[in-house]
């Protein structure tokens, strides 16, 4: 368990560094309507997405899993679910929202590249690994 904890801390370091360097993207295509709808519902700007990604902590980690997409089975996906204060578009009252974040770290020759596959409100109760 200690080795896994250290490994996840390294994943967080790599993720934070990639995001700080601008080496990341959020999936906002037709297959990721949940991401699009969530971002629109809360009027989340790209700078706020960066803040949320940079604020990820070990306690936000839920689990890791293999990618199930054909041709990408060797990839490991990391799931985090931070509790974030967000404002619904057009509303002044903040809401505490558990944001389901699934990331894939692509190793490049120089730096890592982070793909945020999922970025939306959690649909189920989250079991955290380190809370």
C-alpha angles and dihedrals in degrees: 000000000000091000091051090049090053090047092053091047087055090049088053091049091050091046094049092048093049092049092047089053092048092247097137142083136196116225105244101160131119090276091058103055091142088063093047094046093046094050090048094045091057098031089235113185122209090251089059091050088054090050092051092049092047091050094056110126136188089258089061092060115110107170147311128240140176118262109256096200112115110257093020101068092120092064122098118217121205122211122205128173114191122181105238134183108235135171118224109234109275094012128107095201116093121224128205104235128183104222116207107217121183116184137185120199113211113200111224127187092258110016138002122259119214122211114196100209097175128029111160144103113299111257097197139035109282122227108207122210096214109026 
